[in-house]
Amino acid sequence: MSDTILDDNASSLSIPTDIARHMLDLDEDDDLEVFSKETTEGSSFNASMPTSPGSMINQYKFEEEEEDIDTKDIFVLVDNPESHVTAIETYITYRVVTKTTRSEFDSSEFEVRRRYQDFLWLKTRLEEANPTLIVHPLPEKFVMKGMVERFNEDFLEKRRRALNRFLNRIADHPIFSSTEDFKIFLTADVGALTSHKKLGPGFLSRMGESVRGLAATVRGVRNRPEEFTAMQEYVEAFGQKISSVDKVTQRIVREQKEYLEDLKECAPTYTLWSNSEEELAEPLRGMASCLERCYQETEEQVKELNDNLNPTLHEYVLCTETLKTVLRRRDNIQAEFEAKTEALLAKHADRESIREDLNKMEDRLELANNALKSDWTRWKKVMRTDLRSAFMDTAEKNVNCYEKCLAVWESFLLSQRTDAEGTQVSDSS
């Protein structure tokens, strides 16, 4: 999907809907992270549908797309990456531009610069405050091995798009977008953001939560509601399928790029040949022209896969791990509730005191369950919209590519048949 576009001079905004092998795991510098690690619904197609790409695409009107853009009150764009070099590190910052009509913001427009570790802090804070809500993934912590300039143009653009998608997921979320942490991220200067970060849970507090979570995992859940078991099974099946499609798509892109390199070399060979073969010069030059045109169209086709379909698929590969983590957190809350219930009942303490404690824990579990169920429904809706859009864009690009290549070769055939007929007439006379 295309990136959000912000026009500083416009009063209204239009927000359209998104490495090689040998990777190095990074150390402290999370700013070098990149979205690059390798890792259904039924079809509505009808053979009687029109075959024109435009008309086919227009047949699809998804109800998810019917939301009026006028109801959106906050727009975010990540752009303009800059490299910073200090005595101890080299890192990248990105400009984050925000336009909003929300009353809780002091202004309608903000512009700040953020590095990757700031995005990671935001994600962590949202997860800590909302353990059973689904936070979409950030790009992974890998870079190309042996890259002389760690931040080449392709690297930066892929990472920028991934970070832009991440922030817009947060901006579109009814709960995440209203948090104080998100507001601080979008508006605070570097010093204010650093001060705000220090107010969060300390290391010991996070360690305590981890230990409690581990203990709950060891105990396990005795009576998990069936709906959450169904979610877990769905995530497992979805993860296997989309991971397979992601890997195959990445392999197709690699093979298509190799094919492009061969195709690129082929056209000049025909041109060179035509210089020494007078009788075949015209058809040889025609072949060279056709190959050149097909190269250009195929290059656009591969770009669509690389820039649109691949990132969308891989984002949802990473989403499956996020979903598994969220489901584990829910199970941990239930396991902790079950363990404390048994412990309190075993103490034979005052019944009123026990009832009060149990009610608090039961409320916490119910809140976690309701939050997950609501966000699960929302996530599936967004996921289906994203994948349908990526599939449709890919289909349209494929049809356009093949139609143009077909027209090129048909034109070549027609010209050669005409020349052949003309030659036969000339020979017979």
N, C-alpha and C positions, 0 to 999 in steps of 0.2 A: 504494500500500500504506500501511496505517496506520503511524503512528510507534510506536516502542518505548515501552513504558510501564514506568516504574520506581516502585514503591511503597516509600517509605522505611520504612514500618512493617511491611512484609511480609517473611517469611522466604524466600519463593520469588518468582520473577519471571515475568511473562508477556510474551513479546516477539513480537507479531504482525509479519507482514511489512508508504513514501514518503512582456511588459509592453508594456507598450504599445510602439508604434513610437517613433521618435525617440530613439535611444540616444546616450549620451555615453561615449566611451572615457575611462577614468580615468587619473590621473597616479599619484602615489605612494601614494594611499590605497586599497590593495587591499581594505580593509574594506567598501567600497561595492559589492562584486561581487554579482551576482544571476544566478540561473539563468533567463535570459530571452531569449537571442539567437534570432532566427528562423533559422532555417536550413532459413525456414518449413518451418515444417513443414506436412505435409498436414492437412486438416481431418478431425476425427473425428465430425462431426455426422451424425446419422442421422434421417431423417424420422419414423421410428417411435418416437423417444425421447419421453418424457413432456414435455408442454408447460408444466407448472408450473415457474416459475422456480427454486424450491427444489430440486425433484427433478432438474431439468436440471443445476444447478450441482453437485449431489451425485454425478452420474454421473462427474465427473472426479476421479480420485484419482491425483495425480502421485507417482511414486516419489521425486521430489526432496523432497516434503513429508513423507516417512515418517521422516525423521531425528528421533530422540528429542531433545526439548528438554533432557532431563536431562543429555545429554552436553555441552552448552554450558557453559563455565566463565567466561565474561566477557560482561557486558552493559553497553552504553554508550547514553546518551541525551544529546542536545543540546537544550537548552531555554532559557527565560528570557533572551531577548536584552535587553541594556541599552545605552543610548546614553551615551557619555562625551564631554564637551566640555572641551577644553583651549584654551590661548591660540593654539595653532597648528593644531589639527585636531579634527574630530569623528569618532568611530568607534564601532563596535558590538562588544561582547563577548557571548559566549554561555556559559552554564553547561554544563559537561561533567560528567555524573555517571556514575561507573563502579562496578559491583559485580562482584566476582570471587571465585573460590575458589582461584585460582592461588597456589602457594607462593612464587613469586618476588616477589610483591607484599607489602609490609610490613603492609597492612591489607586488609580485605575491601571497604571503601567509600572512594571518593575523590570530591571535588568541587573543580573548578577552573574558572577563567574563561579563555576563549581568544578571540582576535580572528581575523579571516580570515587574516592573514599567518602566524599560527601553523599553521593548517591547511595553508596552501601550503608552509610549511617542511617539515611532516611528509611531504607528498606528494613533494616534491623529494628528501628524504633517502631515502625508500623506493625511488625510481627510481634514484638514484645507486648505492645498495647492491645493487639487484637489477634490472639493466638489461633483462633479458628476462622479467620478471614483469609482470603487467598490473595497474596501479593505476587504480581507477575514477576518473572525472573529478570535479573540483570545479565549483561554479557559475561562470558566466562573469563577466567584468569589465565589466559594463554596468549603468547605472542609468537611470531615467526622466529625460528631459530636462525641466527646468523644474519639478521637484518641489520645492515649498516646504520641506516637511519631508522630508529625504532618506530617512528611514526610516519610511514609513507601515506600517500593520499588515500589509497584504497582502505588501508587499516583504519584511518581516522573517520572516513565516511561510514564504514560499516559500524563502528562503535557509536558514532553520533546518531545514526538511525536507531540503533538498539536502545540507547539512552533516551532518545526522543519518544520511542514507543513506551518505554517504562514510565516516564513522567506523565504521558497522556493517559495511560491506564490508571494512574493514581488520580489525575484530575477528573476522570470520568466516574470514579467510584464515589458513591453517595456518602460513605463514611470516611475513607482515607482523605478525600479532598477537603474535608472540614476540620482536619486535625491541626493542632497548633504546630506540630513538627513540620508538616507540609508547608504551612504558611511561612514559617521561619526559613525553611529551605529556599523558598521562592523569593523572599524579600530581604533577608538580613545580609549585611555586609560580612566580610570574612571574619572580622573580630567578634561580631555579635553571634555569628553561627558557632564559632569556637567556644564561646562562653556558654551558649545554650547546650552544646554537646556535653559539657561537664555536669549538667544538671541531671543527666540520665542515670540509670542504674550503674553502680560501680561493678568492678570485676568480681568481687566476692558475692554480690547479689546475683549476678548472672550465673556464677558457678553454682550457687545454691539452687537456682532454678533448674540447672542442668542435672544436678545430682537428684533432685526430686523427680525430674522427668525420667531419669534412668531407672530409679527405684520403681516408679509406676509401670515402666515398660517391662521390668523383670516380673512384677506381680501379674501383669496382664489384666484383661477385662473379662469378667465372668459372663455378663449378660449384655453384650453390645446390641443395641437396637438393629433390627434387620436392615433399615434404610441405610445405615452407615456401613454395614457389611456389603450391601449392594454397591455403594459408592466405591468401596475399596476394590471390589471385583471389576467395576467399570474402569477405574484408573489403571489397573494392571493390564486389562485387555487393550485399552486405548493407548497406553504407553508402548506396548509391544508393536502395535500396528503402525503408529506414527513414527516410531523409531526406525522401523524397517523402511517405510516410505522415505524418510529423511535420508537414510544412508544410500538408498537407491538413487534418489534425486541428486545427491552430491556426486555419486559416481557418474551419472549421466552428464552432469555439468562438466566434470573433468574430461570425459571422453569427447564431449562436444567441443571443448576447447582444443583438444588435440586434433580433432577433425577440422576445426577452423584453421589451424596452423597449416595443415596439408592443403586445404582449399586455397589458402592465401598464396601458397607457392605454385599452385597449379596454373592459375591464369597467366602469369608472366611466362611460364614455359610454353604455353600455346602461342603467345605473342612472339616469342623468340623463334619458334618453329616457323611461323608464318613468313618470317623474313627470308627464309631459305627454301620455301616451297611455293613457288609462284602459282601453280595450278590449284593449290589448296589454301591460298592465302586468305581469301574471303571467309570460308567456313572456319578456318583456324582462329581468325580474329573474332568471329561470332562466338565461338566456344569460349574464348578468353573473356569476352564481354559478359556472357551468361554466368560464368563462374564467379566473376567479380561481383555481379549483382547478387547472386545467391550467397556469396560470402557476407555481403553487407546485411542482408535480411537475416541470415542465420546468426550473425553476431548480435543483432537486436533480440532475437529469440533467446539466445543464451543469457544475455543481460537480464531479461525478464525473469528467467529461472534463478539467476544468481542474486538479483536485487529484491525480488518479491517472494517467489514461492519458497526458496531455500530458507530465508530468515523466518518466515512465518511457520514453516514446519518445525524448524529447530527451536523456536521459541516455545512451541507446545511440547516438544520433547523435554525441555527443561521444566515446563509447567507440571509434568507428571511427577517429577521429584518434589516440587513444591506441594502438590496435592497430597502426596504420601506423607510428607512432614506434617501438614495440617491435620490429617486424619490421625496421625500418631499423637499429636498434641491433644486432640479431643479424647482419644482413648486414655491418655495419661490423666486428664481431668476426671474422667469417670473412675479410673482405677484408684485415684487418690480419694475420691468420694467413698468408694466401696470400702477401702482400707480404714478410713477414719470412722465410718459408720460402725464397722465391727469393733474397732478399738473403744469407741465411746460406749457402746452397748455392753462391752465386756467389763467396763469399770463400774457398772451399776451406780453411776452418779445420779445426781438429781435429775428427774425426768424433764423438768422444764428447761434446765440448762442443756441437756442432751438435745431436746427438740429444737431449741434455738440454734445450736451449732449445726445440726443436721439441715435445718431449713436454709441456712446461709450457704452451705455446700451444695445443697440441691438447687438453689437458685443459680449458683455459679455454673453448674453443669447444664441446667436448662438454657441459660443464656448462651453458653458455648455451642450447644446443639442447635439452637435457633439461628445463631449467627452463621454457622456452617451451612445449614440447609438453605438459608436465603442466598448466601454468596455462591453456593454450589449451582443453584438455578441460574443465577446471573452469569457465572463463569461459563456454563455450557452454552448459554445464548450468545455470549461474545465469541466464544471459540468457534461455534458453527458459522457465525457471520464472517469471522476472519478467514476461515478455511474456504468457505464458499467463494468469498471475494477473490482470494488468491487463486483458486482453481479456475474461476471464470476469467480472470485477467490472463492466466497462462493459456487457457483455451483460445481466447481471442487473439493473443499474440501468435500462437501456433497456426491458427487458421490464416491470419494475415500473411505470415511468413510463407506458408505452403502455397497460398493462392498467388502471391507475387512471384515466387520461384516457378510455379507452374506456368504463369503467363509469360515469363521470360523464355522458358524452353519451348512453349508453343509458338511463340513469335519466331524463334530460331528455326524450328521445323518448317513453318510456313514459308519463311524466306528461302530456305534450301530447296523445298519442293518447287517453288516458283522458278528458282534459278535452274533446277534440273529440267523442268518442263521447257523452259526457254532454250536450254542447250540442245534438247532433243529436237525441237522444231528447227533450230538452226542447222543441225547435222542432217536432217532429212531433206532440207531444201538444198 
